[in-house]
Amino acid sequence: MYIEFRHLRSIRAIHEAGGLARAADMLHITQSALSHQIKGLEDQVGMELFQRRSKPMKLSPAGQKLLNLAERILPEVSRVEEEFRAMQSGRSGRMHIAIECHACFDWLFPVLDGFRGAWPEVDVDIRMRLAFDALEALRREDVDFVISADPETLPGVTFTPLFDYEPMFVSAANHPLATHDWIEAEDFTGETLLHYPVERAKLDIFTKLLTPARVEPAATRGVELTEVILMLVAAGRGVTVLPDWVLGKYKSNPDYAIRPITEAGISKRMYAATRDEDVAKPYIAHMMRLARTEPVKLQRV
């Protein structure tokens, strides 16, 4: 027996309409075509599906089984059809995010709050376990949006600039380096440097200053949370370097001294990495717009 979706829709329409004429109107086909379709289905089943002599037409036991099948399957089919229409129109999709930046959570969560309000049908997730193999995960289609400060030339991947930021030195207010107008590489030689627990190649202070200058801090210590890093700094347990968007709310805090790195300062750029074919998707483009504006608000605090 071969049953098509149109057969199930016809069974349901006749049951709801109570006759062939009204059901044919509901299905936008002729009454003759509907009658021929039902006769062909009855030939497959080997029994009548409707008691035609009753008014309104009533289902036979075999017809009732097909109606039960239709009521289970057709809503699911409609749901999938709507999902496909949403995908075609750009209203739905998937955006799984990987982050190569611990401090990005300060601006990412407000961005996602705004994004979810605008795109409720897009499946959003943050994939932390992929954070430092993020670009390979992007190419494998395990994630769809990577936040990174380290663009690479990769086939099939587009890096879109989001915003510029400045890594800033932070010490306790009573630290000797608090008297400096800016901080040079050599100033770190006697210090314990507190940083996020990632490899040096992912830390701005090493890539932009210490490694090129061949300067090594007295000690380093990896700390997971920004708030804990700053608590340790205030207690005189070390110094740190954090992005300016993290430090906006601490500028007027008397416990800290915040200084630029070198007289000219250091500038870095944050990027969004996506697959080439996803760049033009409306919800991806909107996510990029939000990711450009929210960090700037924090920088201006």
C-alpha positions as CSV (number, residue, x, y, z in Angstrom):
1,M,0.0,0.0,0.0
2,Y,1.3,3.4,-1.0
3,I,0.0,6.4,1.0
4,E,0.9,10.0,0.1
5,F,0.5,13.1,2.2
6,R,-2.3,14.2,-0.2
7,H,-4.2,11.1,0.7
8,L,-4.1,11.9,4.4
9,R,-5.0,15.6,3.7
10,S,-8.0,14.4,1.7
11,I,-9.2,12.0,4.4
12,R,-9.0,14.7,7.0
13,A,-10.8,17.3,4.7
14,I,-13.7,14.9,3.9
15,H,-14.1,14.1,7.6
16,E,-14.1,17.8,8.6
17,A,-16.4,18.9,5.7
18,G,-18.8,16.0,5.9
19,G,-18.9,15.5,2.1
20,L,-16.9,15.5,-1.1
21,A,-18.1,18.8,-2.5
22,R,-17.0,21.0,0.4
23,A,-13.8,18.9,0.9
24,A,-12.8,19.5,-2.7
25,D,-13.3,23.3,-2.2
26,M,-11.1,23.1,0.9
27,L,-8.4,21.3,-1.0
28,H,-8.7,23.5,-4.2
29,I,-9.4,20.5,-6.5
30,T,-12.4,19.3,-8.3
31,Q,-15.0,17.0,-6.7
32,S,-14.3,14.5,-9.5
33,A,-10.6,14.5,-8.9
34,L,-11.1,14.0,-5.1
35,S,-13.6,11.2,-5.7
36,H,-11.1,9.5,-8.1
37,Q,-8.3,9.9,-5.5
38,I,-10.3,8.3,-2.7
39,K,-11.5,5.4,-5.0
40,G,-7.8,4.7,-5.9
41,L,-6.9,4.7,-2.2
42,E,-9.7,2.3,-1.4
43,D,-8.5,0.0,-4.1
44,Q,-5.1,-0.1,-2.4
45,V,-6.6,-0.7,1.0
46,G,-9.1,-3.2,-0.3
47,M,-12.1,-1.8,1.6
48,E,-14.2,1.3,1.8
49,L,-12.9,4.3,3.8
50,F,-16.3,6.1,4.0
51,Q,-19.9,5.2,4.5
52,R,-21.1,7.1,1.5
53,R,-24.8,6.6,2.1
54,S,-24.7,8.5,5.3
55,K,-25.0,12.3,5.4
56,P,-22.7,13.7,6.4
57,M,-20.2,11.1,5.2
58,K,-18.8,9.0,8.0
59,L,-15.5,7.2,8.2
60,S,-15.4,3.4,8.1
61,P,-13.1,1.7,10.6
62,A,-10.4,1.6,8.0
63,G,-11.0,5.3,7.3
64,Q,-10.7,6.1,11.0
65,K,-7.3,4.5,11.1
66,L,-6.1,6.7,8.3
67,L,-7.6,9.7,10.0
68,N,-5.7,8.9,13.1
69,L,-2.5,8.6,11.0
70,A,-3.3,11.9,9.4
71,E,-3.7,13.7,12.7
72,R,-0.4,12.4,13.9
73,I,1.6,13.0,10.8
74,L,0.2,16.1,9.1
75,P,0.9,18.6,12.0
76,E,4.5,17.4,12.0
77,V,4.7,17.8,8.3
78,S,3.3,21.3,8.6
79,R,5.8,22.2,11.3
80,V,8.7,21.1,9.1
81,E,7.3,22.9,6.1
82,E,7.1,26.1,8.2
83,E,10.7,25.6,9.3
84,F,11.8,25.3,5.7
85,R,10.0,28.4,4.8
86,A,11.6,30.2,7.7
87,M,15.0,29.0,6.7
88,Q,14.4,30.1,3.1
89,S,13.3,33.6,4.3
90,G,16.3,33.9,6.7
91,R,14.1,33.9,9.8
92,S,15.4,30.7,11.3
93,G,18.6,28.7,11.4
94,R,21.4,27.8,13.7
95,M,24.1,30.0,15.3
96,H,26.4,28.1,17.5
97,I,29.2,30.3,18.8
98,A,32.7,29.5,19.8
99,I,34.9,32.1,21.7
100,E,38.6,32.6,21.6
101,C,38.3,35.3,24.2
102,H,37.6,34.8,27.9
103,A,36.8,38.5,28.5
104,C,34.2,38.6,25.6
105,F,31.5,37.4,28.0
106,D,31.3,40.9,29.4
107,W,29.7,42.1,26.1
108,L,28.5,38.8,24.5
109,F,25.6,38.2,26.9
110,P,24.0,41.6,26.4
111,V,24.5,41.0,22.6
112,L,22.7,37.6,22.8
113,D,19.8,39.1,24.8
114,G,19.2,41.6,22.0
115,F,19.7,38.9,19.4
116,R,17.2,36.4,20.9
117,G,14.5,39.1,21.0
118,A,15.0,39.8,17.3
119,W,15.5,36.2,16.1
120,P,13.5,33.9,18.3
121,E,13.5,31.1,15.7
122,V,17.3,30.9,15.5
123,D,18.9,28.1,17.6
124,V,21.7,29.9,19.6
125,D,24.3,28.1,21.7
126,I,27.8,28.8,23.0
127,R,30.2,25.9,22.6
128,M,32.9,26.4,25.2
129,R,34.7,23.1,24.8
130,L,35.6,24.1,21.3
131,A,36.9,27.5,22.3
132,F,40.5,27.0,21.3
133,D,40.0,24.7,18.3
134,A,37.3,27.0,17.2
135,L,38.3,27.7,13.6
136,E,38.6,24.0,12.7
137,A,35.2,23.5,14.4
138,L,33.8,26.2,12.1
139,R,35.2,24.5,9.0
140,R,33.6,21.2,10.2
141,E,30.3,23.0,10.7
142,D,30.3,22.2,14.4
143,V,29.9,25.9,15.1
144,D,28.8,28.8,12.9
145,F,30.2,32.0,14.5
146,V,33.7,32.4,16.0
147,I,34.8,35.4,18.0
148,S,38.6,35.8,17.6
149,A,41.3,38.4,17.7
150,D,43.6,36.3,15.5
151,P,42.5,36.2,11.9
152,E,43.9,33.6,9.6
153,T,43.8,32.9,5.9
154,L,41.6,29.9,5.6
155,P,39.7,28.6,2.6
156,G,36.0,28.9,3.0
157,V,36.2,31.2,6.0
158,T,35.5,35.0,6.2
159,F,36.9,37.2,9.0
160,T,34.7,40.3,9.5
161,P,36.1,43.1,11.6
162,L,33.9,43.9,14.6
163,F,35.7,46.6,16.7
164,D,39.1,47.8,18.0
165,Y,40.1,47.6,21.6
166,E,43.1,48.5,23.8
167,P,44.7,46.1,26.3
168,M,45.3,48.0,29.5
169,F,47.6,47.5,32.5
170,V,46.0,47.1,35.9
171,S,47.6,47.2,39.3
172,A,46.6,48.0,42.8
173,A,46.4,51.7,43.5
174,N,49.3,51.6,45.9
175,H,51.6,49.6,43.6
176,P,54.9,51.3,42.6
177,L,53.9,51.1,38.9
178,A,50.8,53.1,39.6
179,T,53.0,56.2,39.5
180,H,53.9,55.6,35.9
181,D,52.0,57.3,33.1
182,W,52.3,54.2,30.9
183,I,53.9,50.7,31.2
184,E,56.8,49.4,29.2
185,A,57.8,45.7,28.7
186,E,60.7,46.0,31.2
187,D,58.2,47.0,34.0
188,F,56.9,43.4,34.0
189,T,60.3,41.8,34.9
190,G,59.7,41.8,38.7
191,E,56.0,41.2,38.6
192,T,53.6,38.3,38.9
193,L,51.4,38.5,35.8
194,L,47.8,37.3,36.3
195,H,46.1,36.2,33.1
196,Y,43.4,33.9,31.7
197,P,44.4,30.3,31.6
198,V,45.2,30.1,27.9
199,E,48.4,29.6,25.9
200,R,50.6,32.7,25.5
201,A,49.9,32.9,21.8
202,K,46.3,33.9,22.8
203,L,47.4,36.6,25.2
204,D,47.7,40.2,23.9
205,I,50.4,41.1,26.5
206,F,52.7,38.4,25.2
207,T,52.0,38.7,21.5
208,K,52.0,42.5,21.3
209,L,54.7,43.4,23.9
210,L,56.6,40.9,26.1
211,T,57.5,38.2,23.5
212,P,58.8,40.7,20.9
213,A,60.8,42.5,23.6
214,R,62.1,39.1,25.0
215,V,60.9,40.1,28.5
216,E,59.7,37.5,31.0
217,P,57.7,38.4,34.1
218,A,58.9,37.1,37.5
219,A,56.0,34.7,37.6
220,T,52.7,34.1,35.8
221,R,49.4,32.7,37.1
222,G,46.4,31.6,35.2
223,V,43.0,32.6,36.6
224,E,39.7,31.7,35.1
225,L,37.4,34.6,36.1
226,T,37.9,38.3,35.4
227,E,36.4,39.2,38.9
228,V,38.9,36.9,40.6
229,I,41.8,38.4,38.6
230,L,40.8,41.9,39.7
231,M,40.3,40.8,43.3
232,L,43.9,39.4,43.4
233,V,45.2,42.6,41.8
234,A,43.5,44.7,44.5
235,A,45.0,42.5,47.1
236,G,48.5,43.1,45.7
237,R,49.0,39.5,44.5
238,G,50.0,40.5,41.0
239,V,49.3,42.8,38.0
240,T,47.2,42.1,34.9
241,V,46.4,43.3,31.4
242,L,42.7,43.3,30.3
243,P,40.7,44.7,27.4
244,D,39.4,48.2,27.8
245,W,35.8,47.0,27.6
246,V,36.2,45.0,30.8
247,L,37.7,48.0,32.7
248,G,35.1,50.7,32.0
249,K,33.3,50.2,35.3
250,Y,36.5,50.1,37.2
251,K,38.0,53.4,36.0
252,S,36.7,55.4,39.0
253,N,37.4,52.6,41.5
254,P,40.1,53.8,44.0
255,D,41.4,50.3,44.5
256,Y,43.0,50.2,41.0
257,A,45.5,52.0,38.8
258,I,44.7,51.5,35.1
259,R,47.5,52.6,32.6
260,P,48.1,52.2,28.8
261,I,50.7,49.8,27.6
262,T,53.6,51.9,26.1
263,E,53.3,55.6,25.5
264,A,51.5,55.1,22.2
265,G,49.2,52.4,23.5
266,I,48.4,49.0,22.0
267,S,45.5,48.5,19.6
268,K,43.9,45.1,18.8
269,R,40.9,44.2,16.6
270,M,38.2,41.7,17.3
271,Y,36.8,39.7,14.4
272,A,33.8,37.4,13.7
273,A,34.8,34.3,11.6
274,T,32.0,32.6,9.6
275,R,31.8,30.3,6.7
276,D,31.8,32.2,3.4
277,E,28.2,31.1,2.5
278,D,26.8,32.3,5.8
279,V,28.1,35.9,5.8
280,A,25.0,37.2,4.0
281,K,22.4,35.4,6.2
282,P,20.2,38.1,7.8
283,Y,20.6,36.8,11.3
284,I,24.4,36.5,11.0
285,A,24.6,40.0,9.7
286,H,22.4,41.2,12.6
287,M,24.6,39.4,15.1
288,M,27.6,41.2,13.7
289,R,25.9,44.6,14.0
290,L,25.1,43.9,17.6
291,A,28.7,42.7,18.3
292,R,30.1,45.9,16.9
293,T,28.0,48.2,19.1
294,E,27.8,46.6,22.5
295,P,31.5,46.5,23.3
296,V,31.8,50.2,22.3
297,K,29.2,51.0,24.9
298,L,31.3,49.4,27.6
299,Q,34.5,51.1,26.3
300,R,32.7,54.5,26.8
301,V,31.6,53.8,30.4
